Amino acid sequence: MAKGCLICAVIQLCGFAVLHFLGVLPFTYRIPLSTVVGTAVSLLGFVILCLSVQKAAGMADQKAMKAQMQLSYNARLLLQAGWVVLAFLLPFFTVIAAAAPLLYPTVIILFLQKQGKLVEPSTRKNPESSEEEEEDHLESFEV
């Protein structure tokens, strides 16, 4: 994930440099600073997600597991929202350059899935569904 974020950050900085050379916006220290800190916040959110999934996977109680994952989601959302607000309020950050890195993990995961590098289709474990579940899904579409 870190390599992918580094590649995305370089692409982002190159994009801002192109915009600078086209005269659209100035390329100041604020853009690389915002990109680096935004990437760090993005990686921190991904690390929190990984640790939470590991912790939740070891839990036997489904309610506790769900509560753990909800707490993790809320914490990561608050972290990202706090970062965007901070980037908006502080004069030495650029909001767009600070917020764009928050999308890096999603972009990287989608790219890796498209390449088939995350999980091989033959090794995926599909949960077996019972007839009751299938009936429930069918009934929800009946008029």
Buried (B, 14 or more C-beta within 10 A) or exposed (E): BEEBBEBBBEEBBEEBEEBBEEEEEEBEEBBBBBBBBBBEBBBBBBEBBEEBBEEBEEBEEEEEBEEBBEEBEEBBEEBBEEBBEBBEEEEEBBBBBBBBBBEBBEBBBEBBEEEEEEEEEEEEEEEEEEEEEEEEEEEEEEE
